[in-house]
Amino acid sequence: MSLAAFHPQHPVSKPQARLRAAIGQLIERHGRWRVIRAILLSPDLRRIERLRAADLSAHMRRDVGLTPEPKRQAHPFLR
């Protein structure tokens, strides 16, 4: 029995369609199990930490057009 019977067809956006096509090409070229293994062993790209401007050095802040010293937030208890 096909899985299509359990999942109704939904409209697919262009990025999703391109991703499906790319994965299909990878499966044709390298085989299903190699592609599955590569996906499972790949690093989790969602865990990328976001860099905040306050974390940059003065040199990097000047390079991106910010003031060299970040504005310090006053501690809420010391106001």
Buried (B, 14 or more C-beta within 10 A) or exposed (E): EEEEEEEEEEEEEEEEEEEEEEEEEBBEEEEEEEBEEEEEEEEEEEEEEEEEEEEBEEEEBEEEEBEEEBEEEEEEEEE
